């Protein structure tokens, strides 16, 4: 088994998965319902009173949400006693009460992305009921692929790991150094066979870091891409833990699901909906995948957001101007942090100019990121990005679109992010597309250290030359079109600032030289004077993966190894702070060779 870790968190050795005693399992099966290009299971169909749950006591054996059947096994023992396993549905918000009586609660205190309902999964011992792996009649499952699942810890499991109880060990032990973990493994099945080699491993808790500050118990909804599983007819969930006893796993065998997304299988191998077996493109993949440059809205990289806006709306359909302009959203929706106040729809060829006080400054690596509200990694609406240092003269970032232009990507068609570069909208909602001002260095009339305005211009995705938009190489940019709605075109959420002219991230060099190098799996820092040193490393989703402090470091060379930090190969951001300097830079870690 090859664990596939999608969140840049360390995986246990492959053989350890096989050696976990009595791995506990449960199955998600496709349901017999009409399937569209995309179906989402978010449990809204299940009617619940506030602060309540459904646990299968009606004997129905499960429920359907979206295109997925979630089995439930409930046994009434009489006298108010019962047992269950499989899937329940809840909207309970109590994430503070420990123990079994609060078993129907997510540690997030609510559902995913504003939803009230979520699924609670109890993964019972596999010997207690018969597993059934099958397709319900007429599902059309061969035309659908599991695309994404969103998960988090249950309150019972999370608090038990955090604090310990009469049955469960406190993770990390008294001093936090015990290398404990709680692992969710997702295995696809097809025609009665488990696809073990494509299994997905996701750590719901991990205390194996040398730096205890990096130990974690998942307390947010986390997205796990499943596209690489390919065509499967069901999913199996296994839970395993380092906390084992005579009767099996001591950690409560619970977790929660906020959403399951499926997409249509079009016979293409990369999701760009053109029917070609053309393989992935040369650019960074969707958010959450290795090598992605997507930056989450909550990333600590962001030091500010847009403070002003003006908009020129575009048509709902530029080929039918009689339909009028788009109307959804307002400039106010684009100000402040992404994901908090809605979006502004631009329409075909429309644009918005956002202003910044203080201005954006050029720094090491990415300097700002543009957010759109795409609901998944494939339905992408794109935009050009231009910048100005005077509010009048704008310079466009060079962009590339390698999407085929023989067939129009239709209104709800899909794109492959690996074939798109330097176009806003490349990533799904809550993940920004970053831009580096170094790309425009030397442009006459542009001060890249003082960018006061950013213009976001909707790409008209038509391949008709009468309306088409073109990238910097003269390629037509083919994206979903037409979108003849009041919400048509690019939906601008926000622009996050990574380097600001007056922020500490743009502090100039000081006379006391500090040299930084990253090579051979090490970070080498040479300081010109003694003093405190604080080094942090972040992945491109803004999660801190390495953190160390020296209260009084001597002048000279300091060496920090990366091979033992559990990092996957990919792009990371280094931040170094001393008494006289704050420095940040991107670097690529290639892994241990």
PyMOL commands that set and color helices and strands:
alter all, ss='L'
color gray80, all
select helices_A, chain A and resi 14-19+100-102+112-114+126-128+141-143+155-163+196-198+212-214+227-229+321-323+331-334+417-419+437-440+504-506
alter helices_A, ss='H'
color red, helices_A
select strands_A, chain A and resi 24-30+38-41+53-54+62-65+68-78+81-90+118-122+144-152+181-190+193-194+200-206+216-217+222-225+234-241+244-245+248-249+254-264+295-296+304-305+308-312+344-345+351-360+368-372+383-388+395-396+400-401+420-421+431-435+451-458+491-497+514-519+522-527+531-539+544-553+556-561+570-578+582-589
alter strands_A, ss='S'
color yellow, strands_A
deselect
rebuild
show_as cartoon
